[in-house]
Amino acid sequence: MVGDLDTRLRDAAMNWLKIRTNDGLESISSTDLLDFRFDGEPFRLMDPQRGIRKPKELAAALSIRTVYRPDGAKRPYEDEMGDDGLLRYKWRGEDLDHPENRALRSAMELELPLIWFFGVGVAMYQPIFPVYLLAEEPERHQFVIIPGAIRGLVDVTSPAESQLRRYVMAESKRRLHQPVFRATVMRAYETRCAVCSLAHGQLLDAAHIVPDSDEAGIPTVRNGLAMCKIHHAAYDAHIMGVSPDYIVKIRADLLDEIDGPMLQYGLKERHDQKLMVLPSVRAQRPDRDLLSISYERFRSA
């Protein structure tokens, strides 16, 4: 049985995170996480030493954590996506009966919502919630994770139809991958549009250079550009391109068009300008090979 304290705590934690992360648009530091209070007392939402947080007051785990690693660096536990489009979260070690693995198993059996703190920088996390543990795969030492919004659509005991599987994969990417991708890109670009330097986070997107549906479209910061919504839309529509040497290009027919200040100042005057904002860390800058793929598509359009 799940007690009233458990329900109140999970609801309070997730409501607090919604406010502190601007409804999931922003990441949060491990220091700021210490601000959370429950019933007037400080309460840790994330374990600073372990990947799984199981408070003594609760019968099951409250949160899970994936540590930050720069692109290309290996994590101690590699979480992965299965053929069904759902992510996996690794056990603590390989002991079936480890207390932390039991805590996750209890959350799965009781169908309790969890918070997933995914590292997007040093001591910075993107909280993803609610997520649920749908099943356990003991032979691979892992649990199957599903976003709360599509819980109930998947039956792990039978293969899903291809159309449903595609939907589940797309929704999992949108609800689990995209917040992490956005947070990583925004940190790299200091929450500024690469094209015009606009600094209002609510008006910015993390744009994929090559769509993540493509084989080449890897979900890493080097396949991303921080863009305001107008420049993101123009980029995806091949109205605007970015060359491998970071030069903005506007489609030729639009350069001859006259249609008010947004077209004039927002797009046409960006033609032949270098990107205004690039990550200070060279290893996080746009991959030139991926830019080349995207730029050729822009030129073809």
Order of alpha helices (4+ residues) and beta strands (2+ residues): alpha-beta-alpha-beta-beta-beta-beta-beta-alpha-beta-beta-beta-alpha-alpha-beta-beta-alpha-beta-beta-alpha-alpha
